[in-house]
Amino acid sequence: MSFLAPDRLWLLVIPAMAIVAYLVMLRRKQKYALRYTDLALLDKVAPDRPGWRRHLPVFLFLLAVAALVFSLARPVTAVQVPREQATVVVAVDVSFSMEADDVAPTRIEAAQEAALNFVDLAPEELRIGIVGFAGVALPAVAPTTDRDTVRTAIERLTLAEGTAVGEAIAASVELIAQEAAEDEEVPAAIVLLSDGTTTMGRPPEEAALVAADAEIPVSTISFGTDEGSIVFQGEVVPVPPDEAALRQVADTTGGRFFAAASSQELQQILDDVGSEVGFETEDRELWEWFLLTGVIILALAGTASLIWFSRLP
């Protein structure tokens, strides 16, 4: 929590000084009572003294004053609010290497499940597009808020030969550019999930420059483990993820690089990136709440004092 008018907080000196004055007054009263009062007689005449109740109204009164001072200082807190027209394109590698079962049940099934959960949890205002890529990149669905359409596109992703990371980035940039035709300030990002080295199409670093020129960050996810392998044409083929290339893409575009070796890690990464794009942080003033709190506490202090002592504090 911060304050828009912090210079007004000096007024907290008032309740602080009042507390000191009250404590000094109590100490003087105690000394006077001990010096001139017959305590044995006082216990017989007034056995039920107010005790803590006599201090509570004063404490509440000073707490109310402090709350009112805070309201004058205009406190604010950072809150996340959904962005309008925000867009995320999720590019999913559907090359044959995604059949590897080092991520249970397989890489592609884990990726689909995580993407579906991401769609379910994303803000309603967030537009989501899907690109599937193997040897070529094919937009599965343009960015939309229609969740059923996006889910269907994810479920229909099928495997093919080759890996074209550069083409996936270019296709994703093109989808976002089409969405930005009417609104040039659409906040957007690309999340690229891949588990292999580029074997076809333009180089990833070349496509990354295109994304960087469009000011679209590409966050890349290296999915799978170094022990991953598939059986291709009767032979066991190792399919480790290419972390170096994906990290370079993220660095070039201002995105972030992640390594996910499980479906849970992938899910967390997707959710984090979606929140970054789908929400924005803004300051929300809280002075009304502090004012209301001060008034309520002030009313409680007055009520308690009237009930117990027939006077205001």
C-alpha positions as CSV (number, residue, x, y, z in Angstrom):
1,M,0.0,0.0,0.0
2,S,1.2,3.5,-0.8
3,F,-0.2,7.0,-0.5
4,L,-1.0,9.7,-3.1
5,A,-0.6,12.5,-0.4
6,P,2.0,11.1,2.0
7,D,2.8,14.6,3.3
8,R,-0.5,14.5,5.3
9,L,0.7,11.5,7.4
10,W,2.4,14.0,9.7
11,L,-1.1,14.4,11.3
12,L,-0.6,11.0,12.9
13,V,1.5,13.0,15.4
14,I,-1.8,14.2,16.9
15,P,-3.1,10.8,18.1
16,A,0.4,9.8,19.1
17,M,0.8,12.9,21.3
18,A,-2.7,12.2,22.7
19,I,-1.6,8.7,23.7
20,V,1.5,10.0,25.5
21,A,-0.6,12.7,27.2
22,Y,-3.2,10.1,28.3
23,L,-0.5,7.8,29.7
24,V,1.1,10.7,31.6
25,M,-2.3,11.6,33.0
26,L,-3.0,8.1,34.2
27,R,0.4,7.9,35.9
28,R,-0.3,11.1,37.8
29,K,-3.7,9.9,38.8
30,Q,-2.3,6.7,40.1
31,K,0.3,8.5,42.2
32,Y,-2.4,10.8,43.6
33,A,-4.7,7.9,44.5
34,L,-1.9,6.0,46.2
35,R,-0.9,9.0,48.3
36,Y,-4.4,10.1,49.5
37,T,-6.8,7.1,49.2
38,D,-7.5,4.5,51.8
39,L,-7.4,1.5,49.5
40,A,-9.1,-0.9,52.0
41,L,-12.0,1.5,52.3
42,L,-12.1,2.0,48.5
43,D,-12.4,-1.8,48.0
44,K,-15.5,-1.9,50.3
45,V,-17.2,1.2,48.9
46,A,-16.5,0.6,45.2
47,P,-15.4,-3.1,44.8
48,D,-16.2,-3.1,41.0
49,R,-14.1,-0.4,39.4
50,P,-14.3,0.0,35.6
51,G,-10.8,-1.4,34.9
52,W,-10.0,-1.9,31.2
53,R,-13.4,-0.4,30.2
54,R,-12.3,3.1,31.1
55,H,-9.4,2.9,28.6
56,L,-11.3,1.3,25.7
57,P,-13.3,4.3,24.5
58,V,-10.2,6.5,24.5
59,F,-8.3,3.8,22.6
60,L,-11.1,3.5,20.0
61,F,-11.3,7.3,19.7
62,L,-7.6,7.6,18.9
63,L,-7.7,4.7,16.5
64,A,-10.6,6.4,14.7
65,V,-8.5,9.6,14.4
66,A,-5.6,7.6,12.9
67,A,-8.0,6.0,10.4
68,L,-9.2,9.4,9.4
69,V,-5.7,10.6,8.9
70,F,-4.9,7.7,6.7
71,S,-8.0,8.5,4.6
72,L,-6.7,12.1,4.2
73,A,-3.3,10.7,2.9
74,R,-5.3,8.9,0.1
75,P,-4.0,5.4,0.4
76,V,-3.8,3.3,-2.8
77,T,-3.2,-0.4,-3.5
78,A,-2.2,-2.1,-6.7
79,V,-4.9,-4.4,-8.2
80,Q,-5.1,-6.4,-11.3
81,V,-7.9,-5.7,-13.8
82,P,-8.7,-7.4,-17.1
83,R,-7.3,-5.7,-20.2
84,E,-9.6,-5.0,-23.0
85,Q,-8.6,-6.5,-26.4
86,A,-5.5,-8.4,-25.1
87,T,-4.4,-11.2,-27.3
88,V,-2.3,-14.3,-26.7
89,V,-1.3,-16.7,-29.5
90,V,-0.2,-20.1,-28.4
91,A,2.0,-21.9,-30.9
92,V,2.2,-25.6,-30.2
93,D,4.8,-27.9,-31.7
94,V,3.1,-30.9,-33.2
95,S,6.1,-32.6,-34.7
96,F,6.5,-36.4,-34.3
97,S,8.9,-35.8,-31.4
98,M,5.9,-34.8,-29.3
99,E,4.9,-38.5,-29.1
100,A,7.7,-39.0,-26.6
101,D,6.4,-40.2,-23.3
102,D,9.0,-38.7,-21.0
103,V,6.2,-36.3,-20.0
104,A,3.2,-38.4,-19.1
105,P,1.2,-39.6,-20.9
106,T,2.9,-38.1,-23.9
107,R,4.3,-34.6,-24.6
108,I,1.5,-33.7,-27.0
109,E,-1.3,-34.9,-24.7
110,A,0.2,-33.1,-21.7
111,A,0.5,-29.9,-23.9
112,Q,-3.1,-30.2,-25.0
113,E,-4.3,-30.7,-21.5
114,A,-2.3,-27.7,-20.2
115,A,-3.6,-25.5,-23.1
116,L,-7.2,-26.5,-22.4
117,N,-6.8,-25.6,-18.7
118,F,-5.2,-22.3,-19.7
119,V,-8.2,-21.5,-21.9
120,D,-10.6,-22.3,-19.0
121,L,-8.7,-20.1,-16.5
122,A,-7.9,-17.2,-18.8
123,P,-9.8,-13.9,-18.3
124,E,-13.0,-13.8,-20.4
125,E,-11.8,-10.7,-22.2
126,L,-8.5,-12.3,-23.3
127,R,-8.5,-13.3,-27.0
128,I,-6.7,-16.6,-27.6
129,G,-5.3,-17.8,-30.9
130,I,-3.8,-21.2,-31.7
131,V,-1.1,-22.1,-34.2
132,G,0.0,-25.7,-34.7
133,F,3.4,-26.2,-36.4
134,A,5.5,-29.1,-37.6
135,G,7.2,-28.8,-41.0
136,V,4.9,-25.8,-41.7
137,A,2.8,-23.6,-39.4
138,L,-0.9,-23.6,-39.8
139,P,-3.2,-21.2,-37.8
140,A,-5.7,-23.5,-36.1
141,V,-7.9,-20.6,-35.0
142,A,-7.6,-16.8,-35.1
143,P,-7.6,-14.9,-31.8
144,T,-11.1,-15.0,-30.3
145,T,-13.0,-14.9,-27.0
146,D,-15.0,-17.9,-28.2
147,R,-13.7,-20.6,-25.8
148,D,-15.5,-23.5,-27.5
149,T,-13.8,-22.7,-30.8
150,V,-10.4,-22.5,-29.1
151,R,-10.9,-25.8,-27.2
152,T,-11.9,-27.6,-30.4
153,A,-8.8,-26.3,-32.2
154,I,-6.6,-27.6,-29.4
155,E,-8.2,-31.0,-29.3
156,R,-7.8,-31.4,-33.1
157,L,-4.0,-30.8,-33.2
158,T,-2.4,-33.7,-34.9
159,L,1.2,-34.7,-35.4
160,A,3.3,-34.3,-38.5
161,E,6.9,-34.4,-39.7
162,G,9.4,-31.6,-39.3
163,T,9.8,-28.6,-37.0
164,A,9.5,-25.1,-38.2
165,V,9.9,-22.8,-35.2
166,G,10.6,-19.7,-37.4
167,E,7.4,-20.3,-39.4
168,A,5.4,-20.6,-36.2
169,I,6.6,-17.3,-35.0
170,A,5.9,-15.6,-38.3
171,A,2.4,-17.1,-38.5
172,S,1.6,-16.0,-35.0
173,V,2.8,-12.4,-35.7
174,E,0.6,-12.3,-38.8
175,L,-2.5,-13.4,-36.7
176,I,-1.9,-10.6,-34.2
177,A,-1.3,-8.1,-37.0
178,Q,-4.7,-8.9,-38.4
179,E,-6.3,-8.3,-35.1
180,A,-4.5,-5.0,-34.6
181,A,-5.7,-3.6,-37.9
182,E,-8.5,-1.7,-36.2
183,D,-6.7,-1.1,-32.9
184,E,-3.0,-0.4,-33.1
185,E,-2.5,-0.6,-29.3
186,V,-3.7,-4.1,-28.8
187,P,-1.5,-5.7,-26.0
188,A,-0.4,-9.0,-27.3
189,A,2.1,-11.8,-26.8
190,I,3.1,-15.1,-28.3
191,V,3.7,-18.3,-26.3
192,L,5.7,-20.8,-28.3
193,L,5.9,-24.4,-27.0
194,S,8.5,-26.6,-28.8
195,D,10.5,-29.7,-28.0
196,G,12.9,-29.9,-31.0
197,T,15.4,-28.3,-33.3
198,T,14.3,-26.4,-36.3
199,T,14.5,-28.5,-39.4
200,M,12.4,-26.6,-41.9
201,G,11.4,-23.1,-42.9
202,R,13.1,-19.8,-42.0
203,P,15.5,-19.7,-39.1
204,P,14.0,-18.8,-35.7
205,E,16.3,-15.9,-35.1
206,E,15.1,-14.3,-38.4
207,A,11.5,-14.6,-37.4
208,A,12.3,-13.3,-33.9
209,L,13.5,-10.1,-35.5
210,V,10.1,-9.7,-37.2
211,A,8.3,-10.2,-33.9
212,A,10.7,-7.7,-32.2
213,D,10.0,-5.1,-34.9
214,A,6.3,-5.6,-34.2
215,E,7.0,-5.2,-30.5
216,I,5.4,-8.6,-29.8
217,P,7.2,-10.5,-27.0
218,V,7.6,-14.2,-27.7
219,S,7.9,-16.3,-24.6
220,T,9.3,-19.7,-25.4
221,I,8.9,-23.0,-23.5
222,S,11.3,-25.8,-24.0
223,F,9.1,-28.8,-23.3
224,G,10.4,-32.3,-22.5
225,T,13.6,-33.8,-21.1
226,D,17.0,-34.7,-22.5
227,E,16.1,-38.3,-22.0
228,G,13.1,-38.1,-24.3
229,S,13.0,-40.4,-27.4
230,I,10.6,-41.8,-30.0
231,V,10.6,-44.8,-32.2
232,F,10.8,-43.6,-35.9
233,Q,10.9,-46.1,-38.8
234,G,11.9,-48.8,-36.4
235,E,14.7,-46.9,-34.7
236,V,14.9,-45.2,-31.3
237,V,15.6,-41.5,-32.0
238,P,16.6,-39.1,-29.1
239,V,14.4,-36.0,-29.1
240,P,15.9,-33.5,-26.5
241,P,14.5,-30.0,-26.6
242,D,16.6,-27.2,-28.1
243,E,16.8,-24.8,-25.2
244,A,19.5,-22.6,-26.7
245,A,17.5,-21.6,-29.8
246,L,14.4,-21.0,-27.8
247,R,16.2,-18.9,-25.2
248,Q,17.6,-16.7,-28.1
249,V,14.2,-16.1,-29.5
250,A,12.9,-15.0,-26.1
251,D,15.9,-12.7,-25.5
252,T,15.5,-11.1,-29.0
253,T,11.8,-10.3,-28.6
254,G,11.8,-9.3,-25.0
255,G,9.9,-12.4,-23.9
256,R,10.9,-15.0,-21.3
257,F,12.3,-18.4,-21.7
258,F,11.0,-21.4,-19.6
259,A,12.0,-25.0,-19.4
260,A,9.1,-27.4,-18.6
261,A,9.8,-31.0,-17.9
262,S,6.2,-31.8,-16.7
263,S,2.6,-31.0,-17.5
264,Q,2.3,-29.2,-14.1
265,E,5.2,-26.9,-14.9
266,L,3.8,-26.2,-18.4
267,Q,0.5,-25.3,-16.9
268,Q,2.0,-22.9,-14.4
269,I,4.0,-21.2,-17.2
270,L,1.0,-20.8,-19.4
271,D,-1.1,-19.3,-16.6
272,D,1.7,-16.9,-15.7
273,V,2.1,-15.6,-19.2
274,G,-1.7,-15.3,-19.7
275,S,-2.0,-13.2,-16.5
276,E,0.8,-10.9,-17.7
277,V,-0.9,-10.2,-20.9
278,G,-4.6,-10.5,-19.9
279,F,-4.3,-8.3,-16.8
280,E,-2.8,-4.9,-16.1
281,T,-2.0,-3.4,-12.7
282,E,-3.6,-0.1,-11.7
283,D,-3.7,1.8,-8.4
284,R,-7.1,1.8,-6.6
285,E,-7.8,4.4,-3.9
286,L,-8.8,3.1,-0.5
287,W,-9.5,6.4,1.3
288,E,-13.3,5.7,1.4
289,W,-12.6,2.5,3.3
290,F,-10.4,4.2,5.8
291,L,-13.0,7.0,6.2
292,L,-15.8,4.5,6.8
293,T,-13.6,2.5,9.3
294,G,-12.8,5.7,11.2
295,V,-16.5,6.7,11.4
296,I,-17.5,3.3,12.6
297,I,-14.8,3.1,15.3
298,L,-15.7,6.6,16.4
299,A,-19.3,5.6,16.8
300,L,-18.3,2.5,18.8
301,A,-16.1,4.7,21.1
302,G,-19.0,7.1,21.7
303,T,-21.5,4.3,22.3
304,A,-19.3,2.4,24.7
305,S,-18.5,5.6,26.7
306,L,-22.2,6.5,26.9
307,I,-23.3,3.0,28.1
308,W,-20.5,2.6,30.6
309,F,-19.9,6.1,31.9
310,S,-22.9,8.2,30.6
311,R,-20.5,10.6,28.8
312,L,-18.5,10.9,25.6
313,P,-14.8,10.1,25.7
